Amino acid sequence: MNQNLAFFFPGQGSQSKGMLADFLAEESIVQDTFAEASDVLSYDMKALVLNDAEGKLDQTEYTQPTLLTASTALFRLWQARGGAMPSQMAGHSLGEYSALVAAGVLDFKDAVALVAFRGQSMMKAVPAGVGKMAAIIGLDDEKVVELCASVSSDVDKVWAANFNCPGQLVVAGHASAVERLMVAAKEAGAKRALPLAVSAPSHTPLMQAAADAMQEKLSQTVLSAPLCPVWSNARAVTLNDVEDIRAALVEQLVSPVRWTEMIQKMSANGITSAVEMGPGKVLSGLVRRVDKNLTVTSVLSPDLMDKAVNNE
């Protein structure tokens, strides 16, 4: 175990058609992991990722299990190639489930079923068109939180949902309130206010019905003690007790992602390098803006995986 190394697992937004294509063509471990997930969900996940003829990859109930599977496949391949194990792990939103699989807390097949259910529950909690999310670029977090309160009303509200890095905060809530917030943010000096291609207002109180459904589902799921510390998005601490982990996963749906705070704490705890164990480079970019001294390596291709494993 490398005491200065962490693994980061991405959430929604890191998926793309054709992701892991080279790995799926060449690596039996990756192929087998996708086959396992396909057996659980009764559809061909490899075909979905490579072809996505119906545009399902961006639908929450499909996005979540495919990202979990991609991250787990890469983690398993890293292990098989003898890569160094981290002293801590963290996942962004959905990525927390990938981290818990890697840390031995969740069985992979259980996690696949869980996150598929999570995606379905999130879609049911708020009808399409009612909710919205937007990224606010170039304002202090405190200012955005203040604006959320000022533009919210008794009938429609907006909240801070993802504290991603200094100068980037994602808000979510009722579509009408998010639209007012975007106008207010621009007037307050934001560089950009960008609507996101996500209908479910994640990490807000509007997800309470989904949180209730997940609480029931998680109560029926076996969890084991983590093999290494895993950071909780909702609490910005590591949790060792399985009942605390179970509760924090429920809280996560209705609470903001405290990514900035988590990275700052990990850095303070001695983490100097990390591997983004999943498709895309979203987290690498965010971490760079939180702490320039924390180096994040992506493993987007077999060659990059080999270099990272060999610490080149």
SERO-4910 file (N, C-alpha, C, O; in steps of 0.05 Angstrom, whole numbers):
BEGIN
 pado doro    nc1    nc2    nc3   cac1   cac2   cac3    cc1    cc2    cc3    oc1    oc2    oc3
  Met    A     17    -24      0      0      0      0     17     25      0     37     27     15
  Asn    A     11     44    -17     25     69    -18     10     90     -2    -13     97     -8
  Gln    A     22     98     20      9    116     39      2    143     27    -16    157     37
  Asn    A     16    151      6     11    178     -6     -7    177    -30    -11    197    -43
  Leu    A    -18    153    -37    -34    149    -61    -63    146    -54    -71    133    -35
  Ala    A    -80    159    -71   -109    155    -69   -120    147    -96   -108    152   -117
  Phe    A   -143    134    -96   -159    129   -120   -184    146   -120   -197    148    -99
  Phe    A   -190    158   -143   -214    173   -146   -232    160   -167   -222    150   -188
  Phe    A   -258    158   -161   -277    145   -179   -298    165   -189   -311    177   -172
  Pro    A   -301    168   -215   -318    189   -226   -348    182   -224   -356    159   -221
  Gly    A   -365    203   -226   -394    200   -226   -405    208   -253   -391    209   -273
  Gln    A   -431    212   -254   -445    219   -279   -432    243   -292   -425    263   -279
  Gly    A   -430    242   -318   -417    263   -334   -391    253   -346   -380    265   -364
  Ser    A   -381    231   -335   -356    219   -346   -361    198   -367   -342    188   -379
  Gln    A   -386    190   -371   -392    170   -390   -390    181   -419   -395    205   -423
  Ser    A   -384    164   -438   -383    171   -466   -386    146   -483   -376    125   -475
  Lys    A   -399    148   -505   -402    126   -523   -374    116   -532   -357    133   -540
  Gly    A   -369     90   -530   -343     79   -538   -323     79   -516   -300     71   -520
  Met    A   -330     88   -491   -311     88   -470   -301     60   -464   -316     40   -465
  Leu    A   -275     58   -458   -261     33   -452   -260     14   -476   -256    -10   -473
  Ala    A   -264     24   -501   -265      7   -525   -239    -10   -527   -241    -34   -532
  Asp    A   -216      2   -524   -191    -12   -526   -189    -34   -505   -180    -56   -510
  Phe    A   -197    -27   -480   -196    -47   -459   -215    -70   -464   -209    -94   -460
  Leu    A   -239    -63   -474   -259    -84   -480   -251   -102   -503   -259   -125   -504
  Ala    A   -234    -92   -521   -224   -108   -543   -201   -126   -535   -198   -148   -546
  Glu    A   -186   -118   -515   -160   -131   -509   -159   -146   -482   -144   -165   -479
  Glu    A   -175   -137   -462   -171   -146   -435   -194   -164   -425   -216   -155   -423
  Ser    A   -187   -189   -419   -208   -208   -411   -220   -200   -384   -244   -204   -379
  Ile    A   -204   -188   -366   -215   -179   -340   -237   -158   -344   -257   -159   -331
  Val    A   -232   -140   -363   -252   -119   -368   -277   -131   -381   -300   -125   -374
  Gln    A   -273   -149   -400   -295   -163   -414   -312   -179   -393   -336   -178   -394
  Asp    A   -298   -192   -375   -312   -209   -355   -328   -191   -336   -350   -199   -327
  Thr    A   -317   -168   -329   -332   -150   -311   -357   -140   -324   -378   -139   -311
  Phe    A   -355   -132   -349   -379   -123   -363   -399   -146   -366   -424   -142   -365
  Ala    A   -390   -171   -370   -408   -194   -372   -422   -199   -346   -446   -205   -346
  Glu    A   -408   -196   -324   -421   -199   -297   -444   -179   -294   -466   -186   -285
  Ala    A   -438   -154   -301   -459   -133   -298   -483   -139   -317   -506   -135   -309
  Ser    A   -477   -149   -341   -498   -155   -360   -516   -177   -349   -540   -176   -353
  Asp    A   -504   -197   -336   -520   -218   -324   -539   -208   -302   -562   -217   -300
  Val    A   -530   -189   -287   -546   -177   -265   -570   -162   -277   -592   -164   -267
  Leu    A   -565   -146   -298   -585   -128   -308   -600   -138   -332   -619   -125   -342
  Ser    A   -592   -161   -343   -606   -173   -366   -606   -156   -391   -625   -156   -406
  Tyr    A   -584   -142   -395   -579   -129   -422   -549   -129   -427   -533   -131   -408
  Asp    A   -542   -127   -452   -514   -128   -460   -500   -101   -455   -502    -83   -472
  Met    A   -487    -98   -433   -475    -73   -426   -452    -65   -444   -448    -42   -451
  Lys    A   -437    -85   -453   -415    -80   -472   -426    -67   -498   -415    -47   -507
  Ala    A   -447    -78   -508   -459    -68   -533   -470    -40   -528   -468    -22   -545
  Leu    A   -482    -36   -504   -493     -9   -498   -471     12   -498   -474     33   -510
  Val    A   -448      6   -486   -426     25   -483   -414     30   -511   -407     53   -517
  Leu    A   -410      9   -526   -395     12   -552   -413     24   -574   -403     38   -591
  Asn    A   -439     17   -574   -456     25   -596   -476     47   -588   -480     67   -602
  Asp    A   -490     43   -566   -510     62   -555   -528     73   -577   -532     97   -580
  Ala    A   -540     54   -592   -557     62   -615   -581     78   -607   -591     94   -623
  Glu    A   -591     74   -582   -615     87   -573   -610    110   -554   -629    121   -543
  Gly    A   -585    117   -550   -579    140   -533   -585    135   -504   -591    153   -488
  Lys    A   -583    109   -495   -589    102   -468   -567    110   -448   -572    113   -424
  Leu    A   -543    112   -458   -520    116   -440   -523    141   -423   -511    142   -401
  Asp    A   -537    161   -432   -541    186   -417   -567    186   -400   -573    205   -387
  Gln    A   -581    163   -401   -604    160   -383   -595    149   -356   -582    129   -355
  Thr    A   -603    163   -335   -592    158   -308   -591    128   -300   -572    119   -289
  Glu    A   -613    114   -306   -615     86   -297   -594     68   -312   -588     47   -302
  Tyr    A   -585     77   -335   -564     62   -350   -536     74   -344   -516     60   -342
  Thr    A   -535    101   -341   -509    114   -336   -496    103   -311   -472     97   -311
  Gln    A   -511    101   -290   -500     94   -264   -487     66   -264   -464     64   -256
  Pro    A   -501     45   -272   -488     19   -272   -465     16   -292   -445      2   -287
  Thr    A   -466     30   -315   -444     28   -335   -419     41   -324   -397     31   -328
  Leu    A   -422     64   -311   -398     77   -299   -386     61   -276   -362     58   -274
  Leu    A   -404     50   -259   -394     33   -238   -379      9   -249   -357      2   -239
  Thr    A   -389     -3   -270   -376    -26   -283   -350    -18   -295   -330    -33   -293
  Ala    A   -349      4   -309   -324     13   -322   -303     18   -301   -280     10   -304
  Ser    A   -310     32   -279   -290     37   -258   -281     12   -245   -257      8   -239
  Thr    A   -299     -7   -239   -292    -32   -226   -274    -49   -244   -255    -61   -235
  Ala    A   -280    -49   -270   -263    -64   -289   -234    -53   -290   -215    -69   -290
  Leu    A   -232    -27   -290   -205    -15   -290   -190    -20   -264   -166    -26   -264
  Phe    A   -205    -19   -242   -193    -25   -216   -183    -54   -215   -161    -60   -205
  Arg    A   -199    -73   -225   -191   -101   -225   -167   -105   -243   -149   -121   -236
  Leu    A   -166    -91   -265   -143    -94   -283   -118    -83   -270    -96    -94   -272
  Trp    A   -121    -60   -256    -98    -48   -241    -87    -68   -221    -63    -72   -219
  Gln    A   -105    -81   -206    -97   -101   -187    -82   -124   -200    -61   -133   -191
  Ala    A    -93   -134   -223    -82   -157   -236    -54   -151   -247    -37   -168   -249
  Arg    A    -49   -125   -254    -23   -117   -264     -3   -110   -243     19   -102   -248
  Gly    A    -12   -113   -218      6   -108   -195     10    -79   -188     30    -72   -176
  Gly    A     -9    -63   -195     -7    -34   -188     -9    -30   -158    -21    -46   -143
  Ala    A      4     -8   -149      3     -2   -120    -25      3   -111    -41     15   -125
  Met    A    -31     -6    -86    -57     -1    -75    -57     26    -59    -36     33    -47
  Pro    A    -79     40    -59    -80     66    -46    -85     64    -16    -94     43     -6
  Ser    A    -79     85     -2    -86     86     27   -113     97     32   -124     94     54
  Gln    A   -125    111     12   -151    123     14   -165    123    -13   -152    122    -34
  Met    A   -192    123    -12   -208    124    -37   -230    144    -34   -240    149    -12
  Ala    A   -238    156    -56   -261    174    -56   -275    173    -84   -261    170   -104
  Gly    A   -301    174    -84   -316    175   -108   -334    199   -109   -344    207    -88
  His    A   -338    211   -132   -355    234   -135   -383    225   -140   -389    213   -161
  Ser    A   -401    230   -121   -429    223   -124   -432    193   -128   -424    177   -111
  Leu    A   -442    185   -151   -444    156   -158   -418    142   -154   -418    119   -146
  Gly    A   -395    156   -159   -369    143   -156   -363    133   -128   -345    116   -125
  Glu    A   -378    142   -108   -375    131    -81   -381    101    -80   -368     86    -65
  Tyr    A   -400     93    -97   -406     64    -98   -383     48   -110   -377     26   -101
  Ser    A   -371     59   -131   -347     46   -143   -325     44   -122   -312     23   -120
  Ala    A   -320     65   -107   -300     65    -86   -306     43    -65   -288     30    -55
  Leu    A   -331     40    -58   -339     21    -37   -336     -8    -48   -330    -26    -32
  Val    A   -340    -12    -74   -334    -38    -86   -304    -44    -84   -296    -66    -76
  Ala    A   -288    -25    -92   -259    -28    -92   -248    -33    -64   -229    -47    -61
  Ala    A   -261    -21    -44   -252    -24    -16   -264    -48     -3   -260    -53     21
  Gly    A   -279    -65    -18   -290    -90     -7   -315    -86     10   -323   -106     23
  Val    A   -327    -63     10   -351    -58     26   -375    -70     12   -392    -83     25
  Leu    A   -377    -66    -14   -400    -76    -30   -391    -98    -49   -370    -95    -62
  Asp    A   -406   -120    -51   -401   -139    -72   -408   -126    -99   -428   -111   -100
  Phe    A   -393   -132   -119   -397   -118   -145   -425   -122   -156   -438   -103   -164
  Lys    A   -434   -147   -156   -461   -152   -167   -483   -139   -151   -502   -128   -163
  Asp    A   -480   -138   -125   -499   -123   -108   -499    -94   -116   -519    -81   -117
  Ala    A   -475    -83   -120   -472    -55   -126   -484    -48   -153   -497    -27   -156
  Val    A   -481    -65   -173   -493    -61   -199   -524    -59   -196   -536    -40   -207
  Ala    A   -536    -77   -182   -565    -76   -178   -573    -52   -162   -593    -39   -168
  Leu    A   -557    -45   -142   -563    -21   -125   -563      5   -142   -582     21   -139
  Val    A   -542      9   -158   -541     35   -172   -561     36   -195   -570     58   -202
  Ala    A   -568     13   -207   -589     13   -227   -616     22   -213   -631     38   -224
  Phe    A   -621     11   -190   -644     18   -174   -643     48   -166   -663     62   -166
  Arg    A   -619     57   -158   -615     85   -151   -623    103   -174   -637    123   -170
  Gly    A   -613     97   -198   -620    113   -221   -649    114   -227   -661    135   -233
  Gln    A   -662     90   -225   -691     89   -230   -706    105   -209   -725    119   -215
  Ser    A   -697    103   -184   -711    118   -162   -708    148   -165   -726    163   -159
  Met    A   -685    157   -174   -680    185   -179   -698    196   -201   -708    218   -199
  Met    A   -702    180   -222   -718    188   -245   -748    190   -236   -763    207   -245
  Lys    A   -756    171   -218   -784    171   -209   -789    194   -189   -811    204   -188
  Ala    A   -769    202   -174   -773    221   -152   -782    248   -162   -798    261   -149
  Val    A   -771    256   -185   -778    282   -196   -785    278   -226   -767    270   -241
  Pro    A   -809    284   -234   -817    280   -262   -799    296   -281   -790    318   -274
  Ala    A   -794    285   -305   -777    299   -325   -788    327   -330   -812    331   -334
  Gly    A   -770    346   -331   -777    374   -336   -782    390   -312   -782    415   -313
  Val    A   -786    377   -289   -791    392   -264   -765    402   -251   -764    424   -241
  Gly    A   -744    385   -253   -719    392   -241   -698    401   -261   -702    397   -285
  Lys    A   -677    412   -251   -655    422   -268   -630    424   -252   -631    428   -227
  Met    A   -607    423   -265   -581    428   -253   -565    447   -270   -569    448   -295
  Ala    A   -548    463   -258   -531    482   -273   -505    486   -259   -503    485   -234
  Ala    A   -484    491   -274   -457    496   -263   -453    527   -263   -457    540   -283
  Ile    A   -445    537   -240   -439    565   -237   -409    568   -235   -396    558   -217
  Ile    A   -397    583   -254   -368    586   -256   -360    614   -249   -371    633   -260
  Gly    A   -341    617   -231   -329    643   -226   -341    659   -203   -336    683   -201
  Leu    A   -356    646   -185   -365    659   -161   -356    643   -136   -352    619   -138
  Asp    A   -353    657   -114   -347    643    -89   -370    625    -81   -393    632    -86
  Asp    A   -364    603    -68   -385    585    -59   -405    599    -42   -430    596    -45
  Glu    A   -395    616    -23   -413    629     -4   -433    647    -19   -456    649    -11
  Lys    A   -424    660    -40   -442    677    -56   -463    661    -70   -486    670    -70
  Val    A   -456    638    -81   -476    622    -95   -497    611    -75   -521    611    -81
  Val    A   -488    603    -52   -506    593    -31   -526    615    -23   -549    611    -20
  Glu    A   -515    639    -20   -531    662    -14   -552    668    -36   -575    674    -30
  Leu    A   -543    666    -61   -562    671    -83   -583    650    -85   -606    656    -91
  Cys    A   -576    625    -79   -596    603    -78   -619    610    -59   -642    606    -65
  Ala    A   -611    619    -35   -632    626    -15   -648    650    -25   -673    650    -20
  Ser    A   -636    669    -37   -650    693    -45   -670    689    -68   -690    703    -69
  Val    A   -664    671    -86   -682    667   -109   -703    645   -104   -721    641   -120
  Ser    A   -700    629    -82   -719    608    -76   -744    619    -64   -744    640    -51
  Ser    A   -767    606    -70   -792    614    -59   -805    591    -44   -792    570    -42
  Asp    A   -829    594    -34   -842    572    -20   -849    549    -39   -851    526    -30
  Val    A   -853    555    -65   -862    535    -83   -840    524   -101   -843    502   -112
  Asp    A   -818    539   -105   -796    528   -121   -770    537   -109   -766    561   -103
  Lys    A   -751    518   -107   -726    523    -92   -702    513   -108   -705    495   -125
  Val    A   -679    524   -102   -654    515   -113   -633    514    -91   -633    531    -73
  Trp    A   -616    494    -93   -595    490    -72   -568    485    -85   -566    478   -108
  Ala    A   -547    490    -69   -520    481    -77   -519    451    -76   -526    439    -56
  Ala    A   -510    438    -98   -511    409   -100   -483    396   -100   -479    376    -88
  Asn    A   -464    409   -115   -437    398   -117   -417    420   -112   -415    438   -128
  Phe    A   -403    418    -90   -380    436    -85   -356    423    -98   -341    409    -85
  Asn    A   -351    429   -124   -332    414   -140   -304    424   -137   -285    407   -135
  Cys    A   -300    450   -137   -273    462   -135   -278    492   -131   -299    502   -138
  Pro    A   -258    506   -122   -261    535   -119   -269    548   -146   -255    544   -166
  Gly    A   -291    563   -145   -300    576   -170   -318    559   -187   -326    568   -209
  Gln    A   -324    535   -179   -344    519   -194   -362    504   -174   -354    487   -159
  Leu    A   -387    512   -175   -408    500   -158   -432    493   -175   -441    509   -190
  Val    A   -441    469   -172   -465    460   -186   -490    463   -168   -490    455   -145
  Val    A   -510    476   -180   -535    480   -165   -557    462   -177   -555    453   -200
  Ala    A   -577    456   -161   -599    439   -170   -625    446   -156   -624    457   -134
  Gly    A   -647    439   -168   -673    444   -155   -695    445   -176   -692    432   -197
  His    A   -717    459   -170   -738    463   -189   -727    479   -213   -712    498   -210
  Ala    A   -735    471   -237   -725    484   -261   -728    514   -261   -710    529   -268
  Ser    A   -751    524   -252   -757    552   -252   -738    567   -233   -729    589   -240
  Ala    A   -732    555   -210   -714    568   -191   -685    567   -201   -670    586   -197
  Val    A   -677    545   -214   -650    544   -225   -646    565   -246   -625    577   -248
  Glu    A   -667    569   -263   -665    590   -284   -662    618   -271   -646    634   -282
  Arg    A   -676    623   -250   -673    649   -236   -645    652   -224   -633    673   -225
  Leu    A   -635    630   -213   -608    630   -201   -587    636   -222   -568    651   -217
  Met    A   -590    624   -246   -571    629   -268   -570    658   -275   -548    669   -280
  Val    A   -593    671   -277   -594    700   -283   -581    716   -261   -565    734   -266
  Ala    A   -588    709   -236   -577    723   -213   -546    720   -211   -532    738   -204
  Ala    A   -537    696   -217   -508    691   -216   -493    708   -237   -472    719   -231
  Lys    A   -504    709   -261   -491    725   -282   -491    755   -273   -471    769   -277
  Glu    A   -513    764   -262   -514    792   -252   -494    797   -230   -485    820   -226
  Ala    A   -488    776   -214   -470    779   -192   -440    776   -200   -422    778   -184
  Gly    A   -436    771   -226   -408    770   -236   -398    742   -243   -374    739   -249
  Ala    A   -415    722   -244   -406    696   -252   -396    697   -281   -408    710   -298
  Lys    A   -374    682   -286   -364    681   -314   -383    666   -332   -388    673   -355
  Arg    A   -394    644   -321   -413    628   -336   -434    616   -318   -429    610   -294
  Ala    A   -458    611   -329   -479    596   -315   -490    576   -336   -505    584   -353
  Leu    A   -482    551   -333   -487    532   -355   -507    511   -346   -502    496   -326
  Pro    A   -530    508   -360   -548    486   -353   -535    460   -360   -521    457   -380
  Leu    A   -540    439   -343   -528    413   -348   -549    394   -360   -573    397   -355
  Ala    A   -540    375   -376   -558    356   -389   -566    334   -369   -563    310   -375
  Val    A   -578    342   -347   -587    324   -326   -614    334   -316   -617    358   -309
  Ser    A   -634    317   -316   -660    326   -308   -665    322   -278   -679    338   -265
  Ala    A   -653    301   -267   -657    296   -238   -641    316   -221   -616    317   -224
  Pro    A   -654    331   -204   -639    350   -187   -625    336   -163   -634    337   -140
  Ser    A   -603    323   -170   -588    306   -150   -578    323   -127   -573    347   -129
  His    A   -575    309   -104   -563    320    -80   -578    344    -69   -567    363    -59
  Thr    A   -605    342    -71   -622    363    -59   -645    349    -45   -650    325    -49
  Pro    A   -660    364    -28   -683    352    -15   -705    341    -33   -722    326    -25
  Leu    A   -704    349    -59   -724    339    -78   -720    309    -83   -737    296    -95
  Met    A   -697    298    -75   -691    270    -79   -699    253    -54   -691    230    -52
  Gln    A   -716    264    -37   -723    250    -12   -737    223    -18   -731    203     -4
  Ala    A   -754    222    -38   -768    197    -44   -748    176    -53   -750    153    -47
  Ala    A   -728    185    -69   -707    166    -77   -690    157    -53   -683    134    -52
  Ala    A   -685    175    -35   -669    168    -11   -684    148      6   -672    129     16
  Asp    A   -711    151      8   -727    132     23   -726    104     10   -724     84     24
  Ala    A   -728    104    -16   -727     79    -31   -699     65    -27   -698     41    -24
  Met    A   -678     81    -28   -651     70    -25   -646     61      3   -632     41      7
  Gln    A   -658     74     23   -655     65     51   -666     37     54   -654     20     67
  Glu    A   -689     32     42   -701      5     43   -684    -15     28   -679    -37     38
  Lys    A   -674     -8      5   -658    -26    -11   -631    -32      3   -622    -55      4
  Leu    A   -619    -11     14   -593    -15     27   -596    -32     53   -577    -45     61
  Ser    A   -619    -30     66   -623    -46     90   -623    -76     84   -618    -92    102
  Gln    A   -627    -83     58   -628   -111     50   -601   -119     37   -599   -142     28
  Thr    A   -582   -101     37   -556   -107     24   -534   -111     44   -531    -97     64
  Val    A   -518   -132     40   -496   -138     58   -473   -119     53   -464   -116     30
  Leu    A   -463   -107     74   -439    -89     72   -418   -101     90   -423   -112    112
  Ser    A   -393    -98     82   -370   -107     98   -353    -84    106   -354    -62     94
  Ala    A   -336    -87    126   -318    -66    135   -298    -59    113   -288    -77     99
  Pro    A   -293    -33    109   -274    -25     87   -246    -34     91   -236    -34    114
  Leu    A   -233    -43     69   -205    -51     71   -186    -27     73   -163    -29     82
  Cys    A   -196     -3     64   -181     22     68   -202     44     70   -225     40     63
  Pro    A   -194     67     81   -214     89     85   -227     98     59   -213    103     39
  Val    A   -253    101     60   -268    112     37   -283    137     47   -296    137     67
  Trp    A   -280    159     32   -291    184     39   -321    185     32   -330    176     11
  Ser    A   -336    197     51   -365    201     47   -370    228     35   -362    248     46
  Asn    A   -384    229     12   -391    254     -1   -408    272     17   -403    296     19
  Ala    A   -427    260     31   -446    275     47   -433    287     73   -441    308     82
  Arg    A   -414    272     84   -402    280    110   -374    291    108   -364    303    127
  Ala    A   -360    286     86   -332    295     82   -314    284    104   -296    297    113
  Val    A   -319    258    111   -302    244    130   -301    215    120   -317    207    103
  Thr    A   -281    199    130   -281    171    124   -298    156    145   -298    164    168
  Leu    A   -311    135    136   -328    120    154   -319     91    155   -313     79    134
  Asn    A   -318     79    179   -310     51    182   -333     33    189   -333      9    183
  Asp    A   -353     44    203   -376     28    212   -396     24    189   -403     43    176
  Val    A   -404     -1    184   -421     -6    161   -448      7    163   -460     15    143
  Glu    A   -458     11    187   -484     24    190   -481     54    184   -500     66    173
  Asp    A   -458     66    191   -453     94    184   -451     97    153   -461    116    142
  Ile    A   -438     77    140   -435     78    111   -463     76     98   -469     91     79
  Arg    A   -479     58    108   -506     54     98   -522     80    100   -535     88     81
  Ala    A   -521     93    124   -536    118    128   -525    140    111   -541    156    100
  Ala    A   -499    141    107   -487    163     91   -494    161     62   -496    181     48
  Leu    A   -497    136     52   -506    132     24   -534    142     19   -541    152     -2
  Val    A   -551    140     40   -578    151     38   -577    181     39   -590    195     23
  Glu    A   -561    192     58   -558    221     60   -547    233     34   -554    256     27
  Gln    A   -530    218     21   -517    229     -3   -537    239    -24   -531    258    -38
  Leu    A   -560    226    -26   -579    233    -47   -592    260    -42   -600    274    -61
  Val    A   -593    269    -17   -607    294    -10   -587    315      1   -596    337      9
  Ser    A   -561    308      1   -541    326     12   -521    334    -10   -516    318    -29
  Pro    A   -508    357     -8   -489    365    -29   -464    348    -28   -456    337     -7
  Val    A   -451    345    -51   -425    332    -53   -404    351    -44   -401    373    -56
  Arg    A   -389    344    -24   -369    363    -12   -341    355    -23   -322    350     -7
  Trp    A   -338    356    -49   -314    346    -62   -290    364    -55   -268    354    -48
  Thr    A   -293    390    -56   -271    409    -50   -260    403    -22   -236    400    -18
  Glu    A   -278    401     -3   -270    396     25   -256    369     28   -236    367     42
  Met    A   -266    349     14   -254    322     16   -226    322      5   -208    311     17
  Ile    A   -222    335    -18   -195    336    -29   -176    352    -11   -153    343     -7
  Gln    A   -185    373      0   -168    389     18   -160    372     43   -137    374     51
  Lys    A   -178    357     53   -172    340     76   -153    317     69   -136    310     84
  Met    A   -157    305     45   -140    284     37   -111    294     33    -92    281     41
  Ser    A   -109    318     21    -82    330     18    -69    335     45    -46    330     49
  Ala    A    -85    345     64    -75    350     91    -67    324    105    -49    324    123
  Asn    A    -79    302     97    -73    276    109    -50    262     95    -44    239    101
  Gly    A    -36    276     76    -12    265     64    -15    254     36      5    243     26
  Ile    A    -39    256     24    -42    246     -3    -28    266    -22    -34    290    -22
  Thr    A    -10    255    -39      5    272    -58     -1    265    -87      5    280   -105
  Ser    A    -11    240    -91    -17    231   -118    -42    214   -118    -49    202    -98
  Ala    A    -54    212   -142    -79    197   -144    -82    186   -172    -70    196   -191
  Val    A    -99    166   -175   -106    155   -200   -136    158   -204   -151    151   -186
  Glu    A   -145    169   -226   -173    171   -232   -182    145   -245   -177    140   -268
  Met    A   -194    128   -228   -200    100   -236   -227     99   -249   -247     90   -238
  Gly    A   -228    108   -274   -252    108   -289   -249    122   -316   -227    133   -321
  Pro    A   -270    123   -332   -268    137   -358   -267    167   -354   -277    177   -334
  Gly    A   -256    181   -373   -256    211   -372   -234    222   -354   -219    208   -342
  Lys    A   -233    249   -353   -213    263   -338   -226    286   -321   -213    305   -314
  Val    A   -252    283   -316   -267    304   -301   -254    309   -274   -249    332   -267
  Leu    A   -249    288   -259   -239    292   -232   -211    303   -232   -203    318   -214
  Ser    A   -195    295   -251   -167    305   -254   -168    336   -256   -152    349   -243
  Gly    A   -186    346   -272   -189    375   -275   -198    389   -250   -188    410   -243
  Leu    A   -217    377   -236   -228    389   -211   -206    389   -190   -202    410   -176
  Val    A   -192    367   -187   -172    365   -165   -150    385   -170   -139    397   -151
  Arg    A   -142    389   -195   -121    409   -202   -129    437   -192   -111    452   -184
  Arg    A   -154    443   -192   -163    469   -184   -166    471   -153   -166    493   -142
  Val    A   -167    448   -140   -168    448   -110   -140    449    -99   -135    465    -80
  Asp    A   -122    433   -110    -95    431    -99    -76    424   -122    -75    402   -131
  Lys    A    -61    444   -131    -43    441   -153    -20    421   -147     -7    411   -165
  Asn    A    -15    416   -121      7    398   -114     -1    369   -113     16    351   -110
  Leu    A    -27    363   -117    -37    336   -118    -38    327   -147    -54    337   -162
  Thr    A    -22    308   -154    -20    298   -182    -40    276   -187    -40    256   -173
  Val    A    -57    279   -207    -76    258   -214    -70    247   -241    -67    261   -261
  Thr    A    -68    220   -242    -62    206   -267    -87    193   -278   -102    180   -262
  Ser    A    -92    195   -304   -115    182   -316   -105    156   -329    -82    153   -336
  Val    A   -124    136   -331   -118    110   -343   -137    105   -366   -152     86   -365
  Leu    A   -137    123   -385   -157    123   -406   -152    102   -428   -169     97   -445
  Ser    A   -128     91   -429   -121     72   -449   -102     51   -437    -91     55   -415
  Pro    A   -100     27   -450    -81      7   -439    -53     17   -436    -39     10   -416
  Asp    A    -44     34   -454    -17     45   -452    -14     63   -427      5     61   -412
  Leu    A    -34     80   -423    -33     98   -399    -36     82   -373    -23     89   -353
  Met    A    -51     60   -374    -53     43   -351    -26     31   -345    -17     30   -322
  Asp    A    -12     21   -365     15      9   -361     34     29   -349     49     23   -330
  Lys    A     34     53   -360     52     74   -350     46     81   -320     64     84   -304
  Ala    A     20     82   -314     12     89   -286     20     67   -267     30     71   -245
  Val    A     15     42   -276     22     19   -259     52     18   -253     60     12   -231
  Asn    A     68     25   -274     97     24   -271    108     51   -261    133     55   -259
  Asn    A     90     69   -254     98     95   -243    116    110   -261    136    122   -252
  Glu    A    111    110   -287    128    123   -307    118    152   -311    130    167   -327
***
